[in-house]
Amino acid sequence: MKTYKNIDSYLKDVPKEFLPKVKEMRALANALITKGEESIKYGMPTIELNGKNFIHYASMKSHLGFYPTPSGVMAFEDELKKKGLSYSKGCIRFPYDKPLQTVLIKKIIKFRLAEIKAKIKQTK
């Protein structure tokens, strides 16, 4: 696995035809996760929140992988099925040949933010 210093260095290796979707995902994540910090974890762009991995995303050969943790995938399983999206326990695969599902991504990120907020309340 290639190592990257930061997301900008990661983006330099993304194939030109996939770059717009990866940049769109980055902008969307940064706009919604305002207190997040960008990093590279597991060779992928990552947004950390409160010092912990919050989401990851990565450019793959045939799709943009989005990793919002298993809870972020399973909470939207019915919607993912209806949209015909490929997914697994912790990953949603957005094909490059279709528009990025920004409304769905926003819902998932907002769900994860609410999840974190609820966990913080429980510990107080």
Disulfide bonds with the S-S distance in Angstrom:
none
